[in-house]
Amino acid sequence: MKLKQFIIPVAGALLLGGCEADHRNDNLPDSVVYLLESDLQKALFYDIEETIDYSFRAFSSGYTVTPSELGIELSDDVLTAYNEANGTAYTALDPACYRLVNSTGSVDADHPSTTFTVQLDCSAIKQLGDLTSYVIPLRLTSSSSKVNEELGSILINPEMAETQVLVRNAGVVECDLGSSQTLDFTAYVEFDNKWETTTEYVYGDEVLDAYNAEHGTNYLPIPTDAVTFTPAQLEVGKREAVSHFEIDKSKLTPDRFYTLAVQLKSNSEFKIGADNTVLYHIALNPLFTDRSKWILVACSSWYTGRGPELTIDGDVSTKFENRYNDIGQGDIETLPVTIDWDLGKTCYYAGMKLTRRNDSYVTDLKAGWIEMSDDGKTWMPLQSFDFEGSKTVVGDFRSEQWFGAGRYLRLKMTESGRPGRKLVSVCEFEPVLIDAGE
């Protein structure tokens, strides 16, 4: 009896509680739809494409996703509002230049997003010329959920990019074969390559002759029978094509430079970039370019703080000057002025670049000689240089053929351009040296 009296009141309470409303979802935010890519967006296409599909997505957010039918529609109001808010003057793109492929979609709890697609007619759009002012203004619509006003519109601005094939390291490339006999020529593009194309290459004397004529240079060609070419093509999904040149070194001698000129001639789909030529300036032996390994042996005259080490420090703002008063070492205003270095190894000499001071005294150094020696005692003149009264700061006296060889190198300055004085100065002395391999 007592047990029954306990159960009945409890059961009654449970029944009464079950009749109350469920308030667990009270005060939760309603579902709102919006565009992930809103406001002004670029639709990039390439100049060889006929059509492209530009897609963007709409999402539904909130504690629960309300099933809703979504859509996009053209809206002059969107265009007007954007121009007024941003001080721009965009105009609507002619509908003949595009079509709405997917303009409707739906969202629900299992699928909270949908994708819209606009197909651009690239061929028609290209006829418009400057595309910067054209947009497709679209507004997001929803059958049930509220549309986020700030993220509920998109303006699609088409932008065309040129497809060009470019050349890695265009220009003159200094190289030596050393232990190698292969040279690589790389053609590349800066976009996602979706096309199978054919690229045509040209190389040899004809390309080199045209380069020499255009640039006033005198590069010497590599023998045709010393070169075997394996061309590479740009493949779908790849951005570069690496062609190979095999060089038969038995056809070359170590007493000169050889030049292999290579050019991109054409591509079946893409344009060719303006810088489309590489000149491989080849020495059979390694170039010796590290002047920090030189040992200063002697200098006949220098002003304190402007010593011979400044001629090879790599800094054109510093300069060597010969002694012209009591401050310094060696002869005072005496020509010639000589600076001698031990290279540490026997090298071929193939000319040099000489940088004079870049001020009103640029003509201090007028002329001189480059000499080499095997023992540092007996010197052999190899090359003379003369600025001939000009105010040229950088004198290029490089050669395609070697003048001689030696372990010791001398810069001999014999003439000054300073009226009534015997003063010379140099900012940088950069000889072209090739390891003789002895």
JOWONOR-V212725 format. One record per residue. N is the residue number from 1. OMEGA is omega in degrees with one decimal (none if undefined). Layout:
<<N;OMEGA> <N;OMEGA>>
This chain:
<<1;-179.3> <2;178.3> <3;179.0> <4;-179.4> <5;179.5> <6;-174.7> <7;-174.0> <8;179.2> <9;-179.6> <10;179.3> <11;178.4> <12;179.3> <13;178.9> <14;179.3> <15;179.3> <16;179.1> <17;-179.4> <18;-179.6> <19;-178.7> <20;179.9> <21;177.5> <22;-175.9> <23;-175.8> <24;-178.1> <25;178.8> <26;175.1> <27;174.8> <28;-176.0> <29;177.2> <30;177.2> <31;179.6> <32;178.6> <33;-177.6> <34;177.0> <35;177.3> <36;174.4> <37;-178.1> <38;178.2> <39;-175.8> <40;-179.2> <41;178.1> <42;173.8> <43;-174.1> <44;171.8> <45;-177.6> <46;-170.9> <47;-179.9> <48;-177.9> <49;177.4> <50;175.8> <51;170.5> <52;175.4> <53;175.4> <54;-176.4> <55;176.4> <56;-170.5> <57;172.4> <58;-178.6> <59;171.4> <60;-179.2> <61;-178.1> <62;-179.1> <63;174.0> <64;179.5> <65;178.2> <66;176.2> <67;-175.3> <68;173.0> <69;-178.2> <70;177.8> <71;172.8> <72;-179.8> <73;176.5> <74;-176.9> <75;173.9> <76;179.3> <77;177.6> <78;-179.9> <79;-179.1> <80;-178.4> <81;-179.3> <82;-179.6> <83;-179.6> <84;-177.6> <85;-173.1> <86;179.7> <87;-178.8> <88;-178.7> <89;177.6> <90;176.4> <91;-177.6> <92;177.4> <93;178.6> <94;179.7> <95;177.5> <96;-177.4> <97;-179.8> <98;171.7> <99;178.4> <100;-176.9> <101;174.9> <102;-177.2> <103;177.6> <104;178.3> <105;-178.7> <106;176.4> <107;173.2> <108;-175.4> <109;-179.4> <110;-178.6> <111;-174.3> <112;179.5> <113;175.7> <114;-175.4> <115;173.9> <116;-178.3> <117;173.5> <118;178.8> <119;179.7> <120;173.3> <121;-173.5> <122;-179.2> <123;179.6> <124;-177.5> <125;-179.3> <126;-179.2> <127;-177.4> <128;-179.2> <129;-179.1> <130;-174.4> <131;-170.7> <132;-174.5> <133;-175.3> <134;176.4> <135;170.0> <136;-176.6> <137;-176.3> <138;178.0> <139;177.1> <140;176.9> <141;-178.5> <142;-178.7> <143;-173.9> <144;-174.9> <145;176.6> <146;176.9> <147;175.0> <148;-174.2> <149;-178.3> <150;-177.2> <151;-174.6> <152;179.9> <153;179.4> <154;174.1> <155;-175.4> <156;-179.0> <157;179.5> <158;179.3> <159;-178.4> <160;175.8> <161;178.4> <162;175.2> <163;179.6> <164;170.1> <165;-177.3> <166;-178.8> <167;175.6> <168;177.0> <169;177.4> <170;-177.0> <171;-177.9> <172;179.0> <173;177.5> <174;-178.5> <175;172.1> <176;-178.4> <177;178.3> <178;178.4> <179;-178.0> <180;173.5> <181;-177.3> <182;172.6> <183;-179.7> <184;176.4> <185;-173.0> <186;170.2> <187;-176.9> <188;175.0> <189;-177.2> <190;-179.1> <191;177.4> <192;-174.3> <193;-179.4> <194;-172.8> <195;171.9> <196;-176.4> <197;176.5> <198;179.4> <199;178.4> <200;179.2> <201;170.6> <202;178.9> <203;175.5> <204;-171.4> <205;-176.7> <206;178.9> <207;-179.3> <208;179.2> <209;179.3> <210;179.3> <211;179.2> <212;-179.1> <213;-177.8> <214;-172.8> <215;179.7> <216;180.0> <217;-177.9> <218;178.5> <219;-177.6> <220;-174.1> <221;172.4> <222;178.7> <223;-177.7> <224;-176.4> <225;177.5> <226;-172.6> <227;171.6> <228;-172.8> <229;173.9> <230;-175.6> <231;176.0> <232;-178.8> <233;175.8> <234;-178.8> <235;178.4> <236;179.0> <237;-179.5> <238;-175.6> <239;179.8> <240;176.8> <241;-176.0> <242;175.9> <243;-175.5> <244;172.1> <245;174.3> <246;-177.4> <247;175.2> <248;-174.5> <249;177.6> <250;179.1> <251;-176.8> <252;175.4> <253;-173.1> <254;-174.0> <255;-177.6> <256;169.5> <257;170.2> <258;179.4> <259;174.1> <260;-179.1> <261;-176.8> <262;-176.1> <263;168.5> <264;-178.2> <265;-176.8> <266;172.8> <267;-174.0> <268;-179.1> <269;-170.8> <270;172.2> <271;176.0> <272;-179.9> <273;-176.6> <274;178.5> <275;-169.2> <276;-173.8> <277;172.9> <278;172.6> <279;175.1> <280;-179.2> <281;-162.5> <282;166.0> <283;-179.1> <284;178.0> <285;-178.6> <286;173.5> <287;178.4> <288;-171.9> <289;-175.2> <290;-178.5> <291;178.3> <292;179.2> <293;177.0> <294;175.7> <295;177.8> <296;-178.3> <297;-176.2> <298;172.5> <299;-172.9> <300;-176.7> <301;172.8> <302;177.5> <303;-177.5> <304;-177.8> <305;178.8> <306;-174.0> <307;-174.7> <308;179.4> <309;-178.6> <310;178.4> <311;-177.4> <312;-178.0> <313;178.7> <314;-176.6> <315;-177.0> <316;178.5> <317;175.7> <318;-177.3> <319;171.1> <320;172.2> <321;174.5> <322;-175.2> <323;179.5> <324;173.3> <325;-176.1> <326;-178.6> <327;178.6> <328;-178.3> <329;176.0> <330;-175.2> <331;177.6> <332;179.1> <333;178.3> <334;176.4> <335;1.6> <336;171.0> <337;-177.2> <338;172.0> <339;-176.3> <340;176.3> <341;168.0> <342;-177.4> <343;-179.2> <344;178.4> <345;177.9> <346;-178.0> <347;168.4> <348;178.1> <349;-176.9> <350;176.9> <351;-175.6> <352;172.6> <353;-176.1> <354;-179.8> <355;177.8> <356;178.8> <357;-174.8> <358;178.5> <359;-176.2> <360;179.5> <361;-178.8> <362;-175.7> <363;179.0> <364;177.1> <365;-179.6> <366;-171.7> <367;177.5> <368;-175.7> <369;166.7> <370;-179.4> <371;176.3> <372;-178.1> <373;175.1> <374;-174.0> <375;-178.4> <376;-178.8> <377;180.0> <378;-173.0> <379;179.8> <380;176.7> <381;-179.5> <382;-174.3> <383;172.8> <384;174.3> <385;-177.5> <386;178.2> <387;170.6> <388;174.6> <389;-179.9> <390;176.7> <391;176.6> <392;-179.2> <393;-177.7> <394;176.1> <395;-179.5> <396;-177.8> <397;-179.4> <398;-176.5> <399;175.1> <400;179.3> <401;-176.0> <402;176.5> <403;-177.6> <404;-177.1> <405;176.8> <406;177.4> <407;-177.4> <408;-175.4> <409;-179.2> <410;168.2> <411;-175.5> <412;-177.1> <413;-169.6> <414;-176.4> <415;176.1> <416;176.4> <417;179.9> <418;-177.5> <419;175.9> <420;-179.2> <421;176.3> <422;-176.4> <423;176.5> <424;178.0> <425;-179.0> <426;174.3> <427;-179.3> <428;176.3> <429;-174.4> <430;178.1> <431;173.3> <432;-176.0> <433;179.4> <434;179.7> <435;-179.5> <436;174.7> <437;-179.6> <438;none>>
